[in-house]
Amino acid sequence: MDLYQKAYDWAKTYKFEPIEIEYATKLALKMLDDSCKMTHEDRKMFFYVYDAICDRTDIKLEDDINKLVLLARDRETIFSKPQYANIVHACRVEVIPSMLKVHMKAFKHMVRKNLDLL
């Protein structure tokens, strides 16, 4: 099984805390805006995690940021569709200041630990 499928399968069943879901969303927004300092492979892996969260019936992602991420991205890419790039960027600029690095690092660490990547 490849890493991306492993990430997706894990996220389909993991019991996420609300703050972890919030940071999965904020990370997706940041990756869509191409303002994330991660490798292409890491971005893709974290999008597989986000996609699994989106595909779950027990988690509702009905806030404006998730709606934008779902609208602006097609699942074949880790970047926003060109027609949404300016909106994604403006949203990221507004949202990122409220993002605490400690929570984002904790979220990334938790995912990597659960996927045996540490």
N, CA and C atoms as a LAMMPS dump frame, in Angstrom:
ITEM: TIMESTEP
0
ITEM: NUMBER OF ATOMS
354
ITEM: BOX BOUNDS ff ff ff
-5.0000000000000000e+02 5.0000000000000000e+02
-5.0000000000000000e+02 5.0000000000000000e+02
-5.0000000000000000e+02 5.0000000000000000e+02
ITEM: ATOMS id mol type element x y z
1 1 1 N 0.861 -1.182 0
2 1 2 C 0 0 0
3 1 3 C 0.902 1.238 0
4 2 1 N 0.563 2.198 -0.837
5 2 2 C 1.391 3.397 -0.866
6 2 3 C 1.045 4.339 0.287
7 3 1 N 1.931 5.277 0.537
8 3 2 C 1.778 6.198 1.665
9 3 3 C 0.479 6.991 1.58
10 4 1 N 0.116 7.426 0.388
11 4 2 C -1.076 8.257 0.244
12 4 3 C -2.34 7.475 0.598
13 5 1 N -2.418 6.248 0.123
14 5 2 C -3.574 5.418 0.46
15 5 3 C -3.578 5.097 1.951
16 6 1 N -2.402 4.873 2.518
17 6 2 C -2.291 4.616 3.948
18 6 3 C -2.792 5.819 4.742
19 7 1 N -2.417 7.027 4.305
20 7 2 C -2.858 8.257 4.973
21 7 3 C -4.374 8.387 4.88
22 8 1 N -4.925 8.129 3.709
23 8 2 C -6.365 8.226 3.507
24 8 3 C -7.1 7.21 4.394
25 9 1 N -6.666 5.977 4.363
26 9 2 C -7.325 4.924 5.136
27 9 3 C -7.266 5.216 6.638
28 10 1 N -6.116 5.678 7.098
29 10 2 C -5.973 6.014 8.51
30 10 3 C -6.953 7.137 8.894
31 11 1 N -6.991 8.195 8.089
32 11 2 C -7.838 9.351 8.41
33 11 3 C -9.331 9.027 8.316
34 12 1 N -9.687 8.015 7.561
35 12 2 C -11.107 7.615 7.458
36 12 3 C -11.635 7.056 8.773
37 13 1 N -10.738 6.577 9.647
38 13 2 C -11.207 5.945 10.88
39 13 3 C -10.674 6.599 12.151
40 14 1 N -9.706 7.477 12.036
41 14 2 C -9.107 8.101 13.22
42 14 3 C -10.123 9.005 13.919
43 15 1 N -10.115 9.007 15.236
44 15 2 C -11.022 9.872 15.998
45 15 3 C -10.348 11.229 16.204
46 16 1 N -10.586 12.142 15.272
47 16 2 C -9.997 13.476 15.319
48 16 3 C -10.652 14.333 16.396
49 17 1 N -9.837 15.111 17.058
50 17 2 C -10.335 16.147 17.964
51 17 3 C -10.755 17.333 17.097
52 18 1 N -11.7 18.154 17.563
53 18 2 C -12.123 19.317 16.77
54 18 3 C -10.964 20.229 16.347
55 19 1 N -9.987 20.438 17.21
56 19 2 C -8.868 21.307 16.838
57 19 3 C -8.023 20.676 15.735
58 20 1 N -7.954 19.356 15.702
59 20 2 C -7.205 18.683 14.638
60 20 3 C -7.911 18.853 13.296
61 21 1 N -9.217 18.794 13.31
62 21 2 C -9.982 19.026 12.08
63 21 3 C -9.809 20.47 11.626
64 22 1 N -9.839 21.386 12.574
65 22 2 C -9.622 22.806 12.248
66 22 3 C -8.262 23.005 11.585
67 23 1 N -7.238 22.375 12.121
68 23 2 C -5.906 22.561 11.566
69 23 3 C -5.69 21.773 10.281
70 24 1 N -6.387 20.698 10.078
71 24 2 C -6.353 20.009 8.785
72 24 3 C -6.91 20.934 7.709
73 25 1 N -7.957 21.658 8.058
74 25 2 C -8.574 22.611 7.132
75 25 3 C -7.647 23.785 6.855
76 26 1 N -7.071 24.344 7.897
77 26 2 C -6.175 25.493 7.716
78 26 3 C -4.938 25.095 6.918
79 27 1 N -4.445 23.894 7.157
80 27 2 C -3.297 23.416 6.39
81 27 3 C -3.686 23.239 4.92
82 28 1 N -4.862 22.713 4.662
83 28 2 C -5.331 22.559 3.277
84 28 3 C -5.401 23.915 2.59
85 29 1 N -5.91 24.915 3.277
86 29 2 C -5.984 26.259 2.713
87 29 3 C -4.588 26.791 2.413
88 30 1 N -3.687 26.605 3.333
89 30 2 C -2.309 27.068 3.161
90 30 3 C -1.637 26.35 1.991
91 31 1 N -1.867 25.055 1.871
92 31 2 C -1.285 24.303 0.757
93 31 3 C -1.892 24.734 -0.574
94 32 1 N -3.187 24.999 -0.571
95 32 2 C -3.837 25.456 -1.804
96 32 3 C -3.254 26.776 -2.285
97 33 1 N -2.866 27.61 -1.353
98 33 2 C -2.294 28.901 -1.696
99 33 3 C -0.799 28.793 -2.019
100 34 1 N -0.265 27.61 -1.935
101 34 2 C 1.152 27.359 -2.198
102 34 3 C 2.054 28.189 -1.291
103 35 1 N 1.625 28.336 -0.036
104 35 2 C 2.42 29.108 0.929
105 35 3 C 2.932 28.207 2.052
106 36 1 N 2.987 26.933 1.778
107 36 2 C 3.397 25.957 2.773
108 36 3 C 4.806 25.472 2.446
109 37 1 N 5.638 25.398 3.455
110 37 2 C 7.027 24.972 3.24
111 37 3 C 7.156 23.473 3.476
112 38 1 N 6.518 22.71 2.623
113 38 2 C 6.601 21.25 2.688
114 38 3 C 6.948 20.74 1.302
115 39 1 N 7.446 19.531 1.264
116 39 2 C 7.708 18.903 -0.03
117 39 3 C 6.385 18.606 -0.732
118 40 1 N 6.473 18.389 -2.003
119 40 2 C 5.291 18.028 -2.793
120 40 3 C 4.661 16.752 -2.233
121 41 1 N 5.493 15.786 -1.854
122 41 2 C 5.002 14.511 -1.335
123 41 3 C 4.271 14.698 -0.005
124 42 1 N 4.839 15.545 0.873
125 42 2 C 4.162 15.81 2.147
126 42 3 C 2.828 16.509 1.925
127 43 1 N 2.807 17.469 1.028
128 43 2 C 1.543 18.16 0.728
129 43 3 C 0.502 17.166 0.234
130 44 1 N 0.91 16.318 -0.661
131 44 2 C -0.024 15.336 -1.216
132 44 3 C -0.55 14.417 -0.112
133 45 1 N 0.36 13.979 0.773
134 45 2 C -0.052 13.109 1.873
135 45 3 C -1.075 13.807 2.767
136 46 1 N -0.806 15.074 3.12
137 46 2 C -1.735 15.795 3.981
138 46 3 C -3.058 16.079 3.266
139 47 1 N -3.04 16.215 1.953
140 47 2 C -4.308 16.356 1.237
141 47 3 C -5.092 15.043 1.235
142 48 1 N -4.417 13.926 1.21
143 48 2 C -5.12 12.647 1.321
144 48 3 C -5.796 12.538 2.686
145 49 1 N -5.131 13.019 3.72
146 49 2 C -5.739 13.053 5.053
147 49 3 C -6.971 13.955 5.02
148 50 1 N -6.821 15.151 4.456
149 50 2 C -7.943 16.097 4.376
150 50 3 C -9.095 15.502 3.561
151 51 1 N -8.774 14.879 2.445
152 51 2 C -9.821 14.273 1.608
153 51 3 C -10.586 13.19 2.365
154 52 1 N -9.876 12.402 3.143
155 52 2 C -10.548 11.36 3.934
156 52 3 C -11.486 11.986 4.958
157 53 1 N -11.035 13.07 5.588
158 53 2 C -11.902 13.782 6.538
159 53 3 C -13.154 14.277 5.822
160 54 1 N -12.967 14.831 4.625
161 54 2 C -14.108 15.334 3.842
162 54 3 C -15.072 14.219 3.447
163 55 1 N -14.55 13.039 3.222
164 55 2 C -15.375 11.922 2.767
165 55 3 C -16.127 11.221 3.891
166 56 1 N -15.81 11.558 5.109
167 56 2 C -16.472 10.912 6.243
168 56 3 C -17.878 11.466 6.448
169 57 1 N -18.796 10.592 6.785
170 57 2 C -20.169 11.036 7.029
171 57 3 C -20.364 11.52 8.462
172 58 1 N -19.439 11.168 9.343
173 58 2 C -19.573 11.566 10.748
174 58 3 C -18.928 12.919 11.053
175 59 1 N -18.28 13.518 10.077
176 59 2 C -17.652 14.83 10.262
177 59 3 C -18.288 15.794 9.263
178 60 1 N -18.795 16.891 9.771
179 60 2 C -19.432 17.895 8.924
180 60 3 C -18.486 19.085 8.762
181 61 1 N -18.123 19.367 7.527
182 61 2 C -17.245 20.493 7.216
183 61 3 C -18.054 21.535 6.452
184 62 1 N -18.874 22.236 7.18
185 62 2 C -19.81 23.154 6.534
186 62 3 C -19.447 24.615 6.701
187 63 1 N -18.265 24.905 7.251
188 63 2 C -17.86 26.297 7.416
189 63 3 C -17.359 26.851 6.08
190 64 1 N -17.192 28.153 6.011
191 64 2 C -16.822 28.822 4.761
192 64 3 C -15.454 28.398 4.237
193 65 1 N -14.5 28.168 5.127
194 65 2 C -13.155 27.792 4.677
195 65 3 C -13.187 26.429 3.988
196 66 1 N -13.855 25.47 4.588
197 66 2 C -13.944 24.148 3.96
198 66 3 C -14.704 24.208 2.649
199 67 1 N -15.752 24.989 2.602
200 67 2 C -16.493 25.138 1.346
201 67 3 C -15.593 25.702 0.259
202 68 1 N -14.76 26.688 0.616
203 68 2 C -13.831 27.266 -0.356
204 68 3 C -12.795 26.244 -0.803
205 69 1 N -12.225 25.513 0.135
206 69 2 C -11.219 24.504 -0.216
207 69 3 C -11.826 23.477 -1.174
208 70 1 N -13.015 23.004 -0.868
209 70 2 C -13.665 22.003 -1.717
210 70 3 C -13.998 22.551 -3.098
211 71 1 N -14.366 23.818 -3.165
212 71 2 C -14.696 24.447 -4.439
213 71 3 C -13.442 24.75 -5.257
214 72 1 N -12.398 25.194 -4.592
215 72 2 C -11.209 25.689 -5.286
216 72 3 C -10.256 24.583 -5.741
217 73 1 N -10.435 23.398 -5.256
218 73 2 C -9.483 22.332 -5.546
219 73 3 C -10.166 21.158 -6.218
220 74 1 N -9.51 20.642 -7.235
221 74 2 C -9.959 19.354 -7.707
222 74 3 C -8.967 18.344 -7.136
223 75 1 N -9.393 17.157 -6.886
224 75 2 C -8.587 16.197 -6.129
225 75 3 C -7.356 15.705 -6.876
226 76 1 N -7.202 16.094 -8.103
227 76 2 C -6.03 15.668 -8.863
228 76 3 C -4.827 16.579 -8.645
229 77 1 N -5.011 17.669 -7.929
230 77 2 C -3.924 18.621 -7.738
231 77 3 C -3.849 19.084 -6.289
232 78 1 N -2.696 19.604 -5.909
233 78 2 C -2.557 20.142 -4.558
234 78 3 C -2.637 21.666 -4.574
235 79 1 N -2.948 22.235 -5.726
236 79 2 C -3.053 23.68 -5.845
237 79 3 C -4.48 24.075 -6.215
238 80 1 N -4.806 25.351 -5.997
239 80 2 C -6.164 25.791 -6.316
240 80 3 C -6.339 25.919 -7.825
241 81 1 N -7.588 25.807 -8.233
242 81 2 C -7.922 26.081 -9.625
243 81 3 C -7.595 27.547 -9.874
244 82 1 N -7.053 27.882 -11.03
245 82 2 C -6.624 29.267 -11.288
246 82 3 C -7.702 30.322 -11.018
247 83 1 N -8.935 30.023 -11.323
248 83 2 C -9.999 31.005 -11.149
249 83 3 C -10.294 31.311 -9.674
250 84 1 N -9.81 30.468 -8.774
251 84 2 C -10.034 30.686 -7.343
252 84 3 C -8.783 31.126 -6.59
253 85 1 N -7.674 31.24 -7.287
254 85 2 C -6.391 31.524 -6.624
255 85 3 C -6.436 32.807 -5.797
256 86 1 N -7.019 33.864 -6.32
257 86 2 C -7.068 35.137 -5.581
258 86 3 C -7.945 35.035 -4.336
259 87 1 N -9.044 34.324 -4.43
260 87 2 C -9.943 34.152 -3.284
261 87 3 C -9.266 33.297 -2.217
262 88 1 N -8.603 32.232 -2.647
263 88 2 C -7.887 31.365 -1.712
264 88 3 C -6.8 32.156 -0.997
265 89 1 N -6.064 32.948 -1.761
266 89 2 C -4.989 33.748 -1.156
267 89 3 C -5.553 34.736 -0.13
268 90 1 N -6.607 35.438 -0.483
269 90 2 C -7.203 36.415 0.437
270 90 3 C -7.707 35.729 1.706
271 91 1 N -8.308 34.586 1.564
272 91 2 C -8.795 33.841 2.727
273 91 3 C -7.625 33.377 3.586
274 92 1 N -6.582 32.873 2.956
275 92 2 C -5.41 32.418 3.71
276 92 3 C -4.77 33.569 4.475
277 93 1 N -4.663 34.726 3.858
278 93 2 C -4.079 35.895 4.523
279 93 3 C -4.916 36.284 5.745
280 94 1 N -6.218 36.124 5.641
281 94 2 C -7.112 36.459 6.754
282 94 3 C -7.061 35.399 7.863
283 95 1 N -6.966 34.139 7.499
284 95 2 C -7.068 33.051 8.46
285 95 3 C -5.739 32.742 9.158
286 96 1 N -4.663 32.794 8.442
287 96 2 C -3.375 32.336 8.979
288 96 3 C -2.939 33.087 10.237
289 97 1 N -3.181 34.393 10.368
290 97 2 C -2.765 35.044 11.621
291 97 3 C -3.402 34.44 12.872
292 98 1 N -4.563 33.819 12.732
293 98 2 C -5.215 33.197 13.899
294 98 3 C -4.702 31.778 14.15
295 99 1 N -3.801 31.334 13.307
296 99 2 C -3.267 29.988 13.409
297 99 3 C -2.081 29.979 14.367
298 100 1 N -2.137 29.16 15.371
299 100 2 C -1.016 29.045 16.289
300 100 3 C -0.064 27.971 15.784
301 101 1 N 1.203 28.342 15.632
302 101 2 C 2.192 27.392 15.111
303 101 3 C 2.261 26.117 15.948
304 102 1 N 2.113 26.27 17.243
305 102 2 C 2.199 25.108 18.123
306 102 3 C 1.107 24.085 17.785
307 103 1 N -0.093 24.562 17.448
308 103 2 C -1.182 23.644 17.084
309 103 3 C -0.937 23.014 15.71
310 104 1 N -0.431 23.81 14.768
311 104 2 C -0.16 23.271 13.44
312 104 3 C 0.946 22.226 13.515
313 105 1 N 2.003 22.52 14.262
314 105 2 C 3.089 21.543 14.41
315 105 3 C 2.593 20.284 15.112
316 106 1 N 1.744 20.45 16.104
317 106 2 C 1.192 19.292 16.816
318 106 3 C 0.344 18.441 15.874
319 107 1 N -0.445 19.079 15.022
320 107 2 C -1.272 18.337 14.066
321 107 3 C -0.383 17.551 13.1
322 108 1 N 0.606 18.205 12.518
323 108 2 C 1.502 17.521 11.575
324 108 3 C 2.234 16.367 12.259
325 109 1 N 2.695 16.593 13.477
326 109 2 C 3.401 15.555 14.227
327 109 3 C 2.482 14.36 14.499
328 110 1 N 1.25 14.65 14.9
329 110 2 C 0.291 13.592 15.198
330 110 3 C 0.033 12.736 13.949
331 111 1 N -0.126 13.37 12.804
332 111 2 C -0.365 12.618 11.571
333 111 3 C 0.849 11.756 11.247
334 112 1 N 2.015 12.363 11.253
335 112 2 C 3.234 11.609 10.919
336 112 3 C 3.464 10.448 11.895
337 113 1 N 3.204 10.684 13.165
338 113 2 C 3.381 9.625 14.172
339 113 3 C 2.419 8.462 13.904
340 114 1 N 1.18 8.778 13.605
341 114 2 C 0.184 7.738 13.343
342 114 3 C 0.445 6.976 12.047
343 115 1 N 1.176 7.604 11.136
344 115 2 C 1.523 6.928 9.873
345 115 3 C 2.915 6.299 9.933
346 116 1 N 3.506 6.281 11.143
347 116 2 C 4.841 5.705 11.357
348 116 3 C 5.902 6.379 10.502
349 117 1 N 5.845 7.703 10.423
350 117 2 C 6.815 8.458 9.629
351 117 3 C 7.848 9.176 10.489
352 118 1 N 7.819 8.937 11.784
353 118 2 C 8.782 9.6 12.67
354 118 3 C 9.891 8.652 13.066
